[in-house]
């Protein structure tokens, strides 16, 4: 009887854990943005492969222009770019991201940030690198080549220079920059370098084709922010 009872308890516990995991996954699924699509001339986008497999489309996220700013609302996780925006050699790409309502479309932090080194974007062979910040003080450096690869862990890490929102629904702003400097690539958030990586660890088989390429922005799913001052400068 003890064995039967113990097995029943174990099964019940497993069922509860499985149910909780399923509920969490459903709650965190990418939503469809009303009036989605790209409304900025010259810009293009691509959602993540896993989002495509789940039935999401690019029109389920939204890229709009407000004055000189880009207004992004997701939907599925997405990268946006203008093919005319190309950076080569040594350079810095930066922009300011303002999340007017932290976690306004979700119940936990999702990132947004700068994309560089984009090659074959929009295809299955695409490669790019991004540095993104979360409103909880974390940042993540990650790439696709075309398979994803992490440079500072699967969920990134905390750094004092990354701003934290006061609470859910409160505003938070991050200035994010990615720089190619000789044999290294640096990510800076709010004026402080938070991560530095040898170029040889990035431009490699299964990773980046080159640090030369198109630049743009990337947003995690179910996230909304305004992007201003997207610029590329040379040293």
Beta strands, then each sheet from edge to edge (+ up, - down):
strand 1: 37-38
strand 2: 43-47
strand 3: 62-66
strand 4: 69-74
strand 5: 78-87
strand 6: 91-99
strand 7: 112-119
strand 8: 127-133
strand 9: 138-145
strand 10: 148-150
strand 11: 157-158
strand 12: 172-181
strand 13: 184-189
strand 14: 192-198
strand 15: 213-219
strand 16: 223-233
sheet 1: 1+ 3+ 4- 16+ 6- 12+ 13- 14+
sheet 2: 2+ 5- 15+ 7- 8+ 9- 10+
sheet 3: 2+ 5- 15+ 7- 8+ 9- 11+
end
